[in-house]
Amino acid sequence: NVGRVILKELKERGHEVLPVVRNLNKIEDKTLKVIEGDINKYKDFINEIPKGIIVISAMGPVYGSEEEFLEIMKNLIDFSKEIEAKRVMVVGGAGSLYISETLRLIDSENFIEDWKPIARAHINALELLKKSELNWTYFSPAAFFNPGEKKGNYKLGTTFLLSDANGKSEISFSDYAESLVDELENPKNERAQFTIAY
């Protein structure tokens, strides 16, 4: 899960982190203070969260329950407002990225039908962020987004899908996490979407 890889990257680079998870067993690092909580019931733990922090969300839609993701994002936005978050960074999807001036990846003929509900849920989440007053960043991965080591030879873009010389669009969790923390430390995409691929 990419959230664990982001957490590891943040810790290795000296950032103070306060994970909120639904299941404490998901966090292997027992030295961390961790809050067990559900963003849909954020009032239960909001008093444990300092104001003015940066929120990073690695939550994603669940296959078969994609419509619930909109409610999760609404609660994330409300939670972030209430804690006066300095910034909200969201692990997004690739379906919203453009492959031409007018065609998004989700609407292309090669997009796998079974993935469309997940992709639409991510797109709806992006639209919610755009309408909010938060200082948001929506980070779309490449089309193929999988566990893997750092290669380092990636490129960054904004709203168009990136791919390599062979037309393959992919990125590892580790390189994605490195780039996300780079963006956290040196903001270049505030209130904007950006993307990454080899």
C-alpha positions as CSV (number, residue, x, y, z in Angstrom):
1,N,0.0,0.0,0.0
2,V,1.4,3.4,-1.1
3,G,0.4,5.0,2.2
4,R,3.0,2.9,4.1
5,V,5.7,3.8,1.5
6,I,4.9,7.5,1.9
7,L,5.0,7.2,5.7
8,K,8.5,5.5,5.4
9,E,9.7,8.3,3.1
10,L,8.5,11.0,5.4
11,K,10.2,9.4,8.4
12,E,13.4,8.9,6.6
13,R,13.5,12.5,5.7
14,G,13.0,13.7,9.2
15,H,9.3,14.7,9.1
16,E,7.1,14.4,12.2
17,V,4.2,12.2,11.3
18,L,0.9,11.4,13.0
19,P,-0.9,8.6,11.1
20,V,-4.6,8.1,11.4
21,V,-5.7,4.6,10.4
22,R,-8.8,2.5,10.7
23,N,-6.8,-0.5,11.8
24,L,-3.7,-0.1,14.1
25,N,-2.3,-3.3,12.8
26,K,-1.6,-1.6,9.5
27,I,1.3,0.4,11.1
28,E,4.3,-1.8,11.7
29,D,6.4,0.9,13.3
30,K,5.6,0.6,17.0
31,T,7.6,3.7,17.9
32,L,5.1,6.0,16.2
33,K,2.1,7.6,17.9
34,V,-0.8,6.4,15.8
35,I,-4.5,7.4,16.0
36,E,-7.1,4.7,15.3
37,G,-10.0,6.4,13.6
38,D,-12.3,6.7,10.6
39,I,-12.4,9.9,8.6
40,N,-16.2,9.5,8.4
41,K,-16.2,9.9,12.2
42,Y,-13.4,12.5,12.5
43,K,-15.1,14.3,15.4
44,D,-14.0,11.3,17.5
45,F,-10.3,12.1,17.1
46,I,-10.1,15.7,15.9
47,N,-9.0,17.0,19.3
48,E,-5.9,14.9,19.1
49,I,-4.8,16.6,15.8
50,P,-2.7,19.8,16.0
51,K,-4.0,22.8,14.0
52,G,-2.2,24.1,10.9
53,I,-0.6,20.8,9.9
54,I,-0.2,19.3,6.4
55,V,-2.7,16.5,5.7
56,I,-1.7,13.7,3.3
57,S,-4.5,11.3,2.2
58,A,-3.6,8.0,0.7
59,M,-7.2,6.7,0.9
60,G,-8.7,5.3,-2.3
61,P,-12.1,4.0,-3.4
62,V,-12.9,0.4,-2.6
63,Y,-13.8,-1.9,-5.5
64,G,-17.6,-2.4,-5.4
65,S,-18.2,0.5,-3.0
66,E,-16.8,3.4,-5.1
67,E,-19.8,5.7,-4.3
68,E,-18.7,5.8,-0.6
69,F,-15.5,7.5,-1.6
70,L,-17.3,10.8,-2.2
71,E,-18.5,10.8,1.4
72,I,-15.0,10.1,2.6
73,M,-13.6,13.0,0.6
74,K,-16.3,15.3,1.8
75,N,-15.4,14.4,5.4
76,L,-11.7,14.8,4.6
77,I,-12.3,18.3,3.3
78,D,-14.5,19.2,6.4
79,F,-11.9,17.8,8.7
80,S,-9.1,19.7,7.0
81,K,-11.0,22.9,7.3
82,E,-11.7,22.4,11.0
83,I,-8.0,21.8,11.8
84,E,-7.1,24.7,9.5
85,A,-4.8,22.5,7.5
86,K,-1.9,24.3,6.0
87,R,-2.2,22.0,3.0
88,V,-4.0,18.9,1.8
89,M,-2.2,16.5,-0.4
90,V,-4.2,13.7,-2.0
91,V,-3.0,10.5,-3.7
92,G,-5.1,10.6,-6.8
93,G,-5.9,8.5,-9.8
94,A,-4.7,8.6,-13.4
95,G,-8.1,8.4,-15.1
96,S,-8.6,12.2,-15.0
97,L,-5.4,12.8,-16.9
98,Y,-5.6,13.9,-20.6
99,I,-4.1,11.9,-23.5
100,S,-5.1,14.6,-26.0
101,E,-6.4,18.1,-25.8
102,T,-10.0,16.8,-25.3
103,L,-9.7,13.2,-24.3
104,R,-9.1,11.9,-20.8
105,L,-7.6,8.5,-20.1
106,I,-10.9,7.2,-18.6
107,D,-12.7,8.0,-21.8
108,S,-10.1,6.3,-24.1
109,E,-11.0,3.0,-25.9
110,N,-8.1,1.2,-24.1
111,F,-9.2,2.0,-20.6
112,I,-10.3,-1.2,-18.8
113,E,-14.0,-1.2,-18.2
114,D,-13.7,-2.7,-14.7
115,W,-11.5,0.2,-13.6
116,K,-13.9,2.9,-14.6
117,P,-15.9,3.1,-11.3
118,I,-12.7,3.5,-9.3
119,A,-11.4,6.1,-11.8
120,R,-14.7,8.0,-11.7
121,A,-14.6,8.1,-7.9
122,H,-11.1,9.6,-8.0
123,I,-12.3,12.2,-10.6
124,N,-15.3,13.1,-8.4
125,A,-12.9,13.6,-5.5
126,L,-10.7,15.9,-7.6
127,E,-13.8,18.0,-8.4
128,L,-14.7,18.3,-4.7
129,L,-11.2,19.5,-4.0
130,K,-11.3,22.1,-6.8
131,K,-14.6,23.5,-5.3
132,S,-13.1,23.7,-1.8
133,E,-11.2,26.6,-0.3
134,L,-8.4,24.3,0.8
135,N,-4.8,24.6,-0.3
136,W,-5.0,21.2,-2.1
137,T,-2.6,19.2,-4.3
138,Y,-3.9,16.2,-6.2
139,F,-1.0,13.9,-7.2
140,S,-2.0,11.5,-10.1
141,P,0.3,8.5,-10.6
142,A,1.1,7.0,-14.0
143,A,-1.4,4.6,-15.5
144,F,0.4,1.6,-13.9
145,F,1.2,2.2,-10.3
146,N,2.8,-0.6,-8.4
147,P,5.1,-1.5,-5.5
148,G,8.8,-1.2,-6.5
149,E,12.1,0.3,-5.7
150,K,13.3,3.8,-6.5
151,K,14.7,4.3,-10.0
152,G,14.9,8.1,-9.8
153,N,14.7,8.7,-13.5
154,Y,11.1,9.9,-13.5
155,K,9.5,13.0,-15.0
156,L,6.7,15.3,-13.7
157,G,3.8,16.9,-15.5
158,T,0.5,18.5,-14.8
159,T,-2.8,17.3,-16.3
160,F,-1.5,15.1,-19.2
161,L,-0.6,11.4,-18.9
162,L,3.1,10.9,-19.1
163,S,4.8,7.8,-20.6
164,D,8.2,6.5,-21.6
165,A,9.8,6.2,-25.0
166,N,7.9,2.9,-25.5
167,G,4.6,4.5,-24.6
168,K,4.4,2.8,-21.3
169,S,3.0,4.9,-18.4
170,E,4.2,3.6,-15.0
171,I,5.7,4.6,-11.7
172,S,6.7,2.7,-8.5
173,F,5.3,3.5,-5.1
174,S,8.8,4.4,-3.9
175,D,9.5,7.0,-6.6
176,Y,6.0,8.4,-6.3
177,A,6.5,8.8,-2.5
178,E,9.8,10.5,-3.0
179,S,8.3,13.0,-5.4
180,L,5.3,13.6,-3.1
181,V,7.6,14.5,-0.2
182,D,9.7,16.7,-2.6
183,E,6.5,18.6,-3.4
184,L,5.7,18.9,0.3
185,E,9.1,20.4,1.0
186,N,9.2,22.6,-2.1
187,P,5.6,23.4,-3.2
188,K,5.2,23.9,-6.9
189,N,1.6,22.6,-7.4
190,E,-0.6,24.3,-4.8
191,R,-4.3,24.2,-5.7
192,A,-3.3,22.1,-8.7
193,Q,-3.0,18.5,-10.1
194,F,0.3,17.1,-11.1
195,T,1.5,13.7,-12.2
196,I,4.6,11.5,-12.6
197,A,5.9,8.6,-14.7
198,Y,9.2,7.2,-16.0
